[in-house]
């Protein structure tokens, strides 16, 4: 709980979203990173990082434009 509070105080919502996506993909773990993240709504992502759906959409578009992710109507790679 304390770690979440510190995360919200010192990291931008963009950084929190990037961190969440990396965690969901098992990036940096001993297990092989997942090339595909399970279907999850932007609203759910927003709730998980404490921001609005429109901000999540904005950040996902930015990540896609930068080539960090590949998005489809239902998935994020």
PDB file of N, CA, C and O in Angstrom:
ATOM      1  N   UNK A   1       0.827  -1.187   0.000  1.00  0.00           N
ATOM      2  CA  UNK A   1       0.000   0.000   0.000  1.00  0.00           C
ATOM      3  C   UNK A   1       0.870   1.247   0.000  1.00  0.00           C
ATOM      4  O   UNK A   1       0.607   2.186  -0.752  1.00  0.00           O
ATOM      5  N   UNK A   2       1.895   1.266   0.830  1.00  0.00           N
ATOM      6  CA  UNK A   2       2.788   2.417   0.900  1.00  0.00           C
ATOM      7  C   UNK A   2       3.533   2.609  -0.418  1.00  0.00           C
ATOM      8  O   UNK A   2       3.751   3.740  -0.851  1.00  0.00           O
ATOM      9  N   UNK A   3       3.925   1.498  -1.058  1.00  0.00           N
ATOM     10  CA  UNK A   3       4.623   1.584  -2.346  1.00  0.00           C
ATOM     11  C   UNK A   3       3.725   2.216  -3.405  1.00  0.00           C
ATOM     12  O   UNK A   3       4.198   2.986  -4.241  1.00  0.00           O
ATOM     13  N   UNK A   4       2.428   1.893  -3.374  1.00  0.00           N
ATOM     14  CA  UNK A   4       1.498   2.490  -4.326  1.00  0.00           C
ATOM     15  C   UNK A   4       1.359   3.982  -4.115  1.00  0.00           C
ATOM     16  O   UNK A   4       1.284   4.738  -5.083  1.00  0.00           O
ATOM     17  N   UNK A   5       1.324   4.418  -2.870  1.00  0.00           N
ATOM     18  CA  UNK A   5       1.226   5.838  -2.563  1.00  0.00           C
ATOM     19  C   UNK A   5       2.467   6.580  -3.064  1.00  0.00           C
ATOM     20  O   UNK A   5       2.351   7.645  -3.671  1.00  0.00           O
ATOM     21  N   UNK A   6       3.627   6.031  -2.815  1.00  0.00           N
ATOM     22  CA  UNK A   6       4.875   6.642  -3.275  1.00  0.00           C
ATOM     23  C   UNK A   6       4.882   6.704  -4.800  1.00  0.00           C
ATOM     24  O   UNK A   6       5.296   7.707  -5.380  1.00  0.00           O
ATOM     25  N   UNK A   7       4.423   5.629  -5.451  1.00  0.00           N
ATOM     26  CA  UNK A   7       4.355   5.584  -6.911  1.00  0.00           C
ATOM     27  C   UNK A   7       3.464   6.710  -7.439  1.00  0.00           C
ATOM     28  O   UNK A   7       3.835   7.391  -8.395  1.00  0.00           O
ATOM     29  N   UNK A   8       2.301   6.912  -6.832  1.00  0.00           N
ATOM     30  CA  UNK A   8       1.376   7.957  -7.265  1.00  0.00           C
ATOM     31  C   UNK A   8       1.919   9.363  -6.999  1.00  0.00           C
ATOM     32  O   UNK A   8       1.639  10.290  -7.759  1.00  0.00           O
ATOM     33  N   UNK A   9       2.680   9.519  -5.942  1.00  0.00           N
ATOM     34  CA  UNK A   9       3.205  10.836  -5.599  1.00  0.00           C
ATOM     35  C   UNK A   9       4.383  11.252  -6.475  1.00  0.00           C
ATOM     36  O   UNK A   9       4.519  12.428  -6.814  1.00  0.00           O
ATOM     37  N   UNK A  10       5.232  10.296  -6.841  1.00  0.00           N
ATOM     38  CA  UNK A  10       6.478  10.651  -7.493  1.00  0.00           C
ATOM     39  C   UNK A  10       6.583  10.257  -8.963  1.00  0.00           C
ATOM     40  O   UNK A  10       7.532  10.665  -9.634  1.00  0.00           O
ATOM     41  N   UNK A  11       5.649   9.488  -9.475  1.00  0.00           N
ATOM     42  CA  UNK A  11       5.699   9.095 -10.878  1.00  0.00           C
ATOM     43  C   UNK A  11       4.487   9.626 -11.622  1.00  0.00           C
ATOM     44  O   UNK A  11       3.374   9.640 -11.096  1.00  0.00           O
ATOM     45  N   UNK A  12       4.716  10.059 -12.845  1.00  0.00           N
ATOM     46  CA  UNK A  12       3.617  10.549 -13.671  1.00  0.00           C
ATOM     47  C   UNK A  12       2.727   9.377 -14.073  1.00  0.00           C
ATOM     48  O   UNK A  12       3.141   8.219 -14.012  1.00  0.00           O
ATOM     49  N   UNK A  13       1.510   9.689 -14.480  1.00  0.00           N
ATOM     50  CA  UNK A  13       0.601   8.623 -14.909  1.00  0.00           C
ATOM     51  C   UNK A  13       1.154   7.918 -16.142  1.00  0.00           C
ATOM     52  O   UNK A  13       0.899   6.728 -16.332  1.00  0.00           O
ATOM     53  N   UNK A  14       1.901   8.621 -16.977  1.00  0.00           N
ATOM     54  CA  UNK A  14       2.516   7.991 -18.145  1.00  0.00           C
ATOM     55  C   UNK A  14       3.537   6.937 -17.710  1.00  0.00           C
ATOM     56  O   UNK A  14       3.576   5.841 -18.267  1.00  0.00           O
ATOM     57  N   UNK A  15       4.352   7.268 -16.725  1.00  0.00           N
ATOM     58  CA  UNK A  15       5.334   6.307 -16.210  1.00  0.00           C
ATOM     59  C   UNK A  15       4.640   5.139 -15.529  1.00  0.00           C
ATOM     60  O   UNK A  15       5.074   3.995 -15.664  1.00  0.00           O
ATOM     61  N   UNK A  16       3.563   5.417 -14.796  1.00  0.00           N
ATOM     62  CA  UNK A  16       2.831   4.332 -14.126  1.00  0.00           C
ATOM     63  C   UNK A  16       2.224   3.382 -15.152  1.00  0.00           C
ATOM     64  O   UNK A  16       2.226   2.168 -14.951  1.00  0.00           O
ATOM     65  N   UNK A  17       1.699   3.934 -16.261  1.00  0.00           N
ATOM     66  CA  UNK A  17       1.134   3.080 -17.307  1.00  0.00           C
ATOM     67  C   UNK A  17       2.233   2.235 -17.950  1.00  0.00           C
ATOM     68  O   UNK A  17       2.052   1.034 -18.152  1.00  0.00           O
ATOM     69  N   UNK A  18       3.351   2.842 -18.267  1.00  0.00           N
ATOM     70  CA  UNK A  18       4.458   2.090 -18.865  1.00  0.00           C
ATOM     71  C   UNK A  18       4.904   0.966 -17.933  1.00  0.00           C
ATOM     72  O   UNK A  18       5.126  -0.162 -18.371  1.00  0.00           O
ATOM     73  N   UNK A  19       5.031   1.283 -16.652  1.00  0.00           N
ATOM     74  CA  UNK A  19       5.438   0.279 -15.659  1.00  0.00           C
ATOM     75  C   UNK A  19       4.417  -0.853 -15.574  1.00  0.00           C
ATOM     76  O   UNK A  19       4.786  -2.025 -15.510  1.00  0.00           O
ATOM     77  N   UNK A  20       3.143  -0.501 -15.573  1.00  0.00           N
ATOM     78  CA  UNK A  20       2.095  -1.509 -15.502  1.00  0.00           C
ATOM     79  C   UNK A  20       2.134  -2.425 -16.722  1.00  0.00           C
ATOM     80  O   UNK A  20       2.029  -3.644 -16.580  1.00  0.00           O
ATOM     81  N   UNK A  21       2.284  -1.860 -17.910  1.00  0.00           N
ATOM     82  CA  UNK A  21       2.341  -2.681 -19.119  1.00  0.00           C
ATOM     83  C   UNK A  21       3.546  -3.608 -19.100  1.00  0.00           C
ATOM     84  O   UNK A  21       3.450  -4.764 -19.514  1.00  0.00           O
ATOM     85  N   UNK A  22       4.683  -3.107 -18.621  1.00  0.00           N
ATOM     86  CA  UNK A  22       5.867  -3.963 -18.509  1.00  0.00           C
ATOM     87  C   UNK A  22       5.653  -5.087 -17.506  1.00  0.00           C
ATOM     88  O   UNK A  22       6.049  -6.226 -17.752  1.00  0.00           O
ATOM     89  N   UNK A  23       5.030  -4.770 -16.381  1.00  0.00           N
ATOM     90  CA  UNK A  23       4.733  -5.803 -15.385  1.00  0.00           C
ATOM     91  C   UNK A  23       3.770  -6.845 -15.941  1.00  0.00           C
ATOM     92  O   UNK A  23       3.942  -8.042 -15.707  1.00  0.00           O
ATOM     93  N   UNK A  24       2.759  -6.393 -16.675  1.00  0.00           N
ATOM     94  CA  UNK A  24       1.781  -7.321 -17.255  1.00  0.00           C
ATOM     95  C   UNK A  24       2.416  -8.243 -18.289  1.00  0.00           C
ATOM     96  O   UNK A  24       1.951  -9.364 -18.496  1.00  0.00           O
ATOM     97  N   UNK A  25       3.477  -7.770 -18.936  1.00  0.00           N
ATOM     98  CA  UNK A  25       4.163  -8.568 -19.952  1.00  0.00           C
ATOM     99  C   UNK A  25       5.300  -9.404 -19.367  1.00  0.00           C
ATOM    100  O   UNK A  25       6.025 -10.066 -20.111  1.00  0.00           O
ATOM    101  N   UNK A  26       5.464  -9.381 -18.042  1.00  0.00           N
ATOM    102  CA  UNK A  26       6.552 -10.109 -17.360  1.00  0.00           C
ATOM    103  C   UNK A  26       7.925  -9.625 -17.794  1.00  0.00           C
ATOM    104  O   UNK A  26       8.889 -10.386 -17.721  1.00  0.00           O
ATOM    105  N   UNK A  27       8.040  -8.391 -18.241  1.00  0.00           N
ATOM    106  CA  UNK A  27       9.324  -7.860 -18.680  1.00  0.00           C
ATOM    107  C   UNK A  27      10.254  -7.726 -17.484  1.00  0.00           C
ATOM    108  O   UNK A  27       9.864  -7.207 -16.438  1.00  0.00           O
ATOM    109  N   UNK A  28      11.488  -8.198 -17.645  1.00  0.00           N
ATOM    110  CA  UNK A  28      12.474  -8.116 -16.574  1.00  0.00           C
ATOM    111  C   UNK A  28      12.366  -9.233 -15.553  1.00  0.00           C
ATOM    112  O   UNK A  28      13.113  -9.249 -14.575  1.00  0.00           O
ATOM    113  N   UNK A  29      11.460 -10.155 -15.762  1.00  0.00           N
ATOM    114  CA  UNK A  29      11.300 -11.293 -14.862  1.00  0.00           C
ATOM    115  C   UNK A  29      12.102 -12.464 -15.401  1.00  0.00           C
ATOM    116  O   UNK A  29      12.572 -12.436 -16.538  1.00  0.00           O
ATOM    117  N   UNK A  30      12.254 -13.490 -14.580  1.00  0.00           N
ATOM    118  CA  UNK A  30      12.972 -14.680 -15.032  1.00  0.00           C
ATOM    119  C   UNK A  30      12.229 -15.374 -16.160  1.00  0.00           C
ATOM    120  O   UNK A  30      12.844 -15.941 -17.063  1.00  0.00           O
ATOM    121  N   UNK A  31      10.901 -15.328 -16.105  1.00  0.00           N
ATOM    122  CA  UNK A  31      10.100 -15.924 -17.176  1.00  0.00           C
ATOM    123  C   UNK A  31      10.239 -15.073 -18.435  1.00  0.00           C
ATOM    124  O   UNK A  31      10.470 -13.866 -18.359  1.00  0.00           O
ATOM    125  N   UNK A  32      10.098 -15.708 -19.579  1.00  0.00           N
ATOM    126  CA  UNK A  32      10.190 -14.999 -20.855  1.00  0.00           C
ATOM    127  C   UNK A  32       9.067 -13.966 -20.949  1.00  0.00           C
ATOM    128  O   UNK A  32       7.925 -14.274 -20.609  1.00  0.00           O
ATOM    129  N   UNK A  33       9.371 -12.739 -21.407  1.00  0.00           N
ATOM    130  CA  UNK A  33       8.320 -11.728 -21.557  1.00  0.00           C
ATOM    131  C   UNK A  33       7.221 -12.207 -22.499  1.00  0.00           C
ATOM    132  O   UNK A  33       7.488 -12.903 -23.479  1.00  0.00           O
ATOM    133  N   UNK A  34       5.999 -11.830 -22.196  1.00  0.00           N
ATOM    134  CA  UNK A  34       4.865 -12.207 -23.022  1.00  0.00           C
ATOM    135  C   UNK A  34       4.749 -11.230 -24.188  1.00  0.00           C
ATOM    136  O   UNK A  34       4.728 -10.018 -23.976  1.00  0.00           O
ATOM    137  N   UNK A  35       4.674 -11.743 -25.421  1.00  0.00           N
ATOM    138  CA  UNK A  35       4.564 -10.835 -26.561  1.00  0.00           C
ATOM    139  C   UNK A  35       3.165 -10.217 -26.681  1.00  0.00           C
ATOM    140  O   UNK A  35       2.968  -9.256 -27.426  1.00  0.00           O
ATOM    141  N   UNK A  36       2.213 -10.764 -25.957  1.00  0.00           N
ATOM    142  CA  UNK A  36       0.833 -10.314 -26.058  1.00  0.00           C
ATOM    143  C   UNK A  36       0.238 -10.199 -24.665  1.00  0.00           C
ATOM    144  O   UNK A  36       0.308 -11.138 -23.872  1.00  0.00           O
ATOM    145  N   UNK A  37      -0.339  -9.062 -24.375  1.00  0.00           N
ATOM    146  CA  UNK A  37      -0.982  -8.840 -23.081  1.00  0.00           C
ATOM    147  C   UNK A  37      -2.468  -9.126 -23.247  1.00  0.00           C
ATOM    148  O   UNK A  37      -3.067  -8.752 -24.256  1.00  0.00           O
ATOM    149  N   UNK A  38      -3.057  -9.782 -22.268  1.00  0.00           N
ATOM    150  CA  UNK A  38      -4.473 -10.134 -22.317  1.00  0.00           C
ATOM    151  C   UNK A  38      -5.341  -8.893 -22.536  1.00  0.00           C
ATOM    152  O   UNK A  38      -4.958  -7.777 -22.183  1.00  0.00           O
ATOM    153  N   UNK A  39      -6.487  -9.108 -23.108  1.00  0.00           N
ATOM    154  CA  UNK A  39      -7.432  -8.022 -23.360  1.00  0.00           C
ATOM    155  C   UNK A  39      -7.794  -7.325 -22.042  1.00  0.00           C
ATOM    156  O   UNK A  39      -8.197  -7.962 -21.069  1.00  0.00           O
ATOM    157  N   UNK A  40      -7.638  -6.010 -22.045  1.00  0.00           N
ATOM    158  CA  UNK A  40      -7.987  -5.214 -20.878  1.00  0.00           C
ATOM    159  C   UNK A  40      -8.438  -3.846 -21.383  1.00  0.00           C
ATOM    160  O   UNK A  40      -7.849  -3.292 -22.311  1.00  0.00           O
ATOM    161  N   UNK A  41      -9.464  -3.320 -20.776  1.00  0.00           N
ATOM    162  CA  UNK A  41     -10.008  -2.042 -21.241  1.00  0.00           C
ATOM    163  C   UNK A  41      -9.137  -0.880 -20.789  1.00  0.00           C
ATOM    164  O   UNK A  41      -8.408  -0.973 -19.801  1.00  0.00           O
ATOM    165  N   UNK A  42      -9.228   0.203 -21.526  1.00  0.00           N
ATOM    166  CA  UNK A  42      -8.519   1.414 -21.140  1.00  0.00           C
ATOM    167  C   UNK A  42      -9.043   1.925 -19.802  1.00  0.00           C
ATOM    168  O   UNK A  42      -8.287   2.477 -19.002  1.00  0.00           O
ATOM    169  N   UNK A  43     -10.328   1.743 -19.565  1.00  0.00           N
ATOM    170  CA  UNK A  43     -10.916   2.151 -18.287  1.00  0.00           C
ATOM    171  C   UNK A  43     -10.281   1.381 -17.133  1.00  0.00           C
ATOM    172  O   UNK A  43      -9.979   1.960 -16.090  1.00  0.00           O
ATOM    173  N   UNK A  44     -10.080   0.083 -17.319  1.00  0.00           N
ATOM    174  CA  UNK A  44      -9.443  -0.728 -16.270  1.00  0.00           C
ATOM    175  C   UNK A  44      -8.003  -0.292 -16.046  1.00  0.00           C
ATOM    176  O   UNK A  44      -7.556  -0.182 -14.905  1.00  0.00           O
ATOM    177  N   UNK A  45      -7.272  -0.044 -17.135  1.00  0.00           N
ATOM    178  CA  UNK A  45      -5.904   0.443 -16.997  1.00  0.00           C
ATOM    179  C   UNK A  45      -5.891   1.764 -16.237  1.00  0.00           C
ATOM    180  O   UNK A  45      -5.051   1.976 -15.362  1.00  0.00           O
ATOM    181  N   UNK A  46      -6.827   2.652 -16.576  1.00  0.00           N
ATOM    182  CA  UNK A  46      -6.905   3.955 -15.914  1.00  0.00           C
ATOM    183  C   UNK A  46      -7.143   3.802 -14.420  1.00  0.00           C
ATOM    184  O   UNK A  46      -6.510   4.487 -13.617  1.00  0.00           O
ATOM    185  N   UNK A  47      -8.046   2.911 -14.045  1.00  0.00           N
ATOM    186  CA  UNK A  47      -8.323   2.682 -12.627  1.00  0.00           C
ATOM    187  C   UNK A  47      -7.098   2.132 -11.911  1.00  0.00           C
ATOM    188  O   UNK A  47      -6.839   2.477 -10.758  1.00  0.00           O
ATOM    189  N   UNK A  48      -6.347   1.278 -12.594  1.00  0.00           N
ATOM    190  CA  UNK A  48      -5.176   0.654 -11.978  1.00  0.00           C
ATOM    191  C   UNK A  48      -4.062   1.660 -11.714  1.00  0.00           C
ATOM    192  O   UNK A  48      -3.292   1.490 -10.769  1.00  0.00           O
ATOM    193  N   UNK A  49      -3.967   2.706 -12.534  1.00  0.00           N
ATOM    194  CA  UNK A  49      -2.881   3.675 -12.358  1.00  0.00           C
ATOM    195  C   UNK A  49      -3.366   5.012 -11.814  1.00  0.00           C
ATOM    196  O   UNK A  49      -2.562   5.922 -11.609  1.00  0.00           O
ATOM    197  N   UNK A  50      -4.654   5.141 -11.579  1.00  0.00           N
ATOM    198  CA  UNK A  50      -5.188   6.343 -10.955  1.00  0.00           C
ATOM    199  C   UNK A  50      -5.270   7.550 -11.868  1.00  0.00           C
ATOM    200  O   UNK A  50      -4.894   8.655 -11.479  1.00  0.00           O
ATOM    201  N   UNK A  51      -5.760   7.343 -13.083  1.00  0.00           N
ATOM    202  CA  UNK A  51      -5.937   8.447 -14.020  1.00  0.00           C
ATOM    203  C   UNK A  51      -7.215   8.225 -14.811  1.00  0.00           C
ATOM    204  O   UNK A  51      -8.006   7.341 -14.479  1.00  0.00           O
ATOM    205  N   UNK A  52      -7.423   9.017 -15.851  1.00  0.00           N
ATOM    206  CA  UNK A  52      -8.646   8.901 -16.655  1.00  0.00           C
ATOM    207  C   UNK A  52      -8.406   8.023 -17.882  1.00  0.00           C
ATOM    208  O   UNK A  52      -7.268   7.820 -18.305  1.00  0.00           O
ATOM    209  N   UNK A  53      -9.492   7.512 -18.439  1.00  0.00           N
ATOM    210  CA  UNK A  53      -9.392   6.703 -19.646  1.00  0.00           C
ATOM    211  C   UNK A  53      -8.815   7.513 -20.801  1.00  0.00           C
ATOM    212  O   UNK A  53      -8.045   6.988 -21.605  1.00  0.00           O
ATOM    213  N   UNK A  54      -9.182   8.788 -20.886  1.00  0.00           N
ATOM    214  CA  UNK A  54      -8.678   9.608 -21.987  1.00  0.00           C
ATOM    215  C   UNK A  54      -7.160   9.789 -21.903  1.00  0.00           C
ATOM    216  O   UNK A  54      -6.486   9.839 -22.932  1.00  0.00           O
ATOM    217  N   UNK A  55      -6.623   9.887 -20.692  1.00  0.00           N
ATOM    218  CA  UNK A  55      -5.166   9.986 -20.545  1.00  0.00           C
ATOM    219  C   UNK A  55      -4.489   8.677 -20.942  1.00  0.00           C
ATOM    220  O   UNK A  55      -3.439   8.688 -21.584  1.00  0.00           O
ATOM    221  N   UNK A  56      -5.091   7.547 -20.559  1.00  0.00           N
ATOM    222  CA  UNK A  56      -4.546   6.240 -20.956  1.00  0.00           C
ATOM    223  C   UNK A  56      -4.533   6.137 -22.474  1.00  0.00           C
ATOM    224  O   UNK A  56      -3.542   5.699 -23.058  1.00  0.00           O
ATOM    225  N   UNK A  57      -5.620   6.535 -23.115  1.00  0.00           N
ATOM    226  CA  UNK A  57      -5.698   6.510 -24.573  1.00  0.00           C
ATOM    227  C   UNK A  57      -4.594   7.366 -25.189  1.00  0.00           C
ATOM    228  O   UNK A  57      -3.931   6.948 -26.138  1.00  0.00           O
ATOM    229  N   UNK A  58      -4.402   8.558 -24.647  1.00  0.00           N
ATOM    230  CA  UNK A  58      -3.362   9.457 -25.129  1.00  0.00           C
ATOM    231  C   UNK A  58      -1.986   8.807 -25.012  1.00  0.00           C
ATOM    232  O   UNK A  58      -1.199   8.837 -25.957  1.00  0.00           O
ATOM    233  N   UNK A  59      -1.697   8.216 -23.844  1.00  0.00           N
ATOM    234  CA  UNK A  59      -0.393   7.601 -23.619  1.00  0.00           C
ATOM    235  C   UNK A  59      -0.191   6.362 -24.492  1.00  0.00           C
ATOM    236  O   UNK A  59       0.903   6.151 -25.016  1.00  0.00           O
ATOM    237  N   UNK A  60      -1.228   5.544 -24.653  1.00  0.00           N
ATOM    238  CA  UNK A  60      -1.110   4.367 -25.513  1.00  0.00           C
ATOM    239  C   UNK A  60      -0.838   4.783 -26.956  1.00  0.00           C
ATOM    240  O   UNK A  60      -0.039   4.150 -27.646  1.00  0.00           O
ATOM    241  N   UNK A  61      -1.497   5.840 -27.412  1.00  0.00           N
ATOM    242  CA  UNK A  61      -1.229   6.353 -28.762  1.00  0.00           C
ATOM    243  C   UNK A  61       0.216   6.831 -28.881  1.00  0.00           C
ATOM    244  O   UNK A  61       0.870   6.588 -29.895  1.00  0.00           O
ATOM    245  N   UNK A  62       0.713   7.507 -27.852  1.00  0.00           N
ATOM    246  CA  UNK A  62       2.102   7.969 -27.859  1.00  0.00           C
ATOM    247  C   UNK A  62       3.051   6.775 -27.881  1.00  0.00           C
ATOM    248  O   UNK A  62       4.006   6.766 -28.658  1.00  0.00           O
ATOM    249  N   UNK A  63       2.808   5.771 -27.046  1.00  0.00           N
ATOM    250  CA  UNK A  63       3.657   4.579 -27.024  1.00  0.00           C
ATOM    251  C   UNK A  63       3.651   3.895 -28.392  1.00  0.00           C
ATOM    252  O   UNK A  63       4.685   3.426 -28.866  1.00  0.00           O
ATOM    253  N   UNK A  64       2.470   3.845 -29.021  1.00  0.00           N
ATOM    254  CA  UNK A  64       2.362   3.234 -30.349  1.00  0.00           C
ATOM    255  C   UNK A  64       3.135   4.053 -31.381  1.00  0.00           C
ATOM    256  O   UNK A  64       3.868   3.484 -32.190  1.00  0.00           O
ATOM    257  N   UNK A  65       2.984   5.382 -31.365  1.00  0.00           N
ATOM    258  CA  UNK A  65       3.691   6.252 -32.310  1.00  0.00           C
ATOM    259  C   UNK A  65       5.203   6.152 -32.162  1.00  0.00           C
ATOM    260  O   UNK A  65       5.934   6.266 -33.146  1.00  0.00           O
ATOM    261  N   UNK A  66       5.673   5.942 -30.945  1.00  0.00           N
ATOM    262  CA  UNK A  66       7.102   5.791 -30.683  1.00  0.00           C
ATOM    263  C   UNK A  66       7.612   4.380 -30.989  1.00  0.00           C
ATOM    264  O   UNK A  66       8.816   4.130 -30.940  1.00  0.00           O
ATOM    265  N   UNK A  67       6.695   3.460 -31.306  1.00  0.00           N
ATOM    266  CA  UNK A  67       7.085   2.097 -31.638  1.00  0.00           C
ATOM    267  C   UNK A  67       7.292   1.197 -30.445  1.00  0.00           C
ATOM    268  O   UNK A  67       7.830   0.099 -30.587  1.00  0.00           O
ATOM    269  N   UNK A  68       6.873   1.639 -29.257  1.00  0.00           N
ATOM    270  CA  UNK A  68       7.042   0.837 -28.054  1.00  0.00           C
ATOM    271  C   UNK A  68       6.044  -0.307 -27.974  1.00  0.00           C
ATOM    272  O   UNK A  68       6.353  -1.368 -27.430  1.00  0.00           O
ATOM    273  N   UNK A  69       4.843  -0.095 -28.516  1.00  0.00           N
ATOM    274  CA  UNK A  69       3.790  -1.114 -28.482  1.00  0.00           C
ATOM    275  C   UNK A  69       3.113  -1.179 -29.841  1.00  0.00           C
ATOM    276  O   UNK A  69       3.205  -0.260 -30.655  1.00  0.00           O
ATOM    277  N   UNK A  70       2.441  -2.279 -30.055  1.00  0.00           N
ATOM    278  CA  UNK A  70       1.572  -2.445 -31.214  1.00  0.00           C
ATOM    279  C   UNK A  70       0.187  -2.697 -30.651  1.00  0.00           C
ATOM    280  O   UNK A  70      -0.005  -3.631 -29.872  1.00  0.00           O
ATOM    281  N   UNK A  71      -0.776  -1.879 -31.035  1.00  0.00           N
ATOM    282  CA  UNK A  71      -2.132  -2.044 -30.510  1.00  0.00           C
ATOM    283  C   UNK A  71      -3.074  -2.469 -31.617  1.00  0.00           C
ATOM    284  O   UNK A  71      -2.895  -2.132 -32.787  1.00  0.00           O
ATOM    285  N   UNK A  72      -4.078  -3.218 -31.212  1.00  0.00           N
ATOM    286  CA  UNK A  72      -5.194  -3.554 -32.086  1.00  0.00           C
ATOM    287  C   UNK A  72      -6.449  -3.167 -31.313  1.00  0.00           C
ATOM    288  O   UNK A  72      -6.364  -2.620 -30.214  1.00  0.00           O
ATOM    289  N   UNK A  73      -7.584  -3.447 -31.877  1.00  0.00           N
ATOM    290  CA  UNK A  73      -8.829  -3.108 -31.202  1.00  0.00           C
ATOM    291  C   UNK A  73      -8.958  -3.847 -29.877  1.00  0.00           C
ATOM    292  O   UNK A  73      -9.660  -3.381 -28.980  1.00  0.00           O
ATOM    293  N   UNK A  74      -8.288  -4.998 -29.738  1.00  0.00           N
ATOM    294  CA  UNK A  74      -8.475  -5.783 -28.521  1.00  0.00           C
ATOM    295  C   UNK A  74      -7.208  -6.127 -27.775  1.00  0.00           C
ATOM    296  O   UNK A  74      -7.289  -6.621 -26.650  1.00  0.00           O
ATOM    297  N   UNK A  75      -6.025  -5.886 -28.354  1.00  0.00           N
ATOM    298  CA  UNK A  75      -4.807  -6.318 -27.671  1.00  0.00           C
ATOM    299  C   UNK A  75      -3.714  -5.262 -27.745  1.00  0.00           C
ATOM    300  O   UNK A  75      -3.800  -4.289 -28.495  1.00  0.00           O
ATOM    301  N   UNK A  76      -2.707  -5.487 -26.957  1.00  0.00           N
ATOM    302  CA  UNK A  76      -1.529  -4.610 -26.919  1.00  0.00           C
ATOM    303  C   UNK A  76      -0.308  -5.508 -26.883  1.00  0.00           C
ATOM    304  O   UNK A  76      -0.205  -6.379 -26.019  1.00  0.00           O
ATOM    305  N   UNK A  77       0.629  -5.305 -27.818  1.00  0.00           N
ATOM    306  CA  UNK A  77       1.857  -6.121 -27.882  1.00  0.00           C
ATOM    307  C   UNK A  77       3.046  -5.289 -27.495  1.00  0.00           C
ATOM    308  O   UNK A  77       4.171  -5.788 -27.485  1.00  0.00           O
TER     309      UNK A  77
END
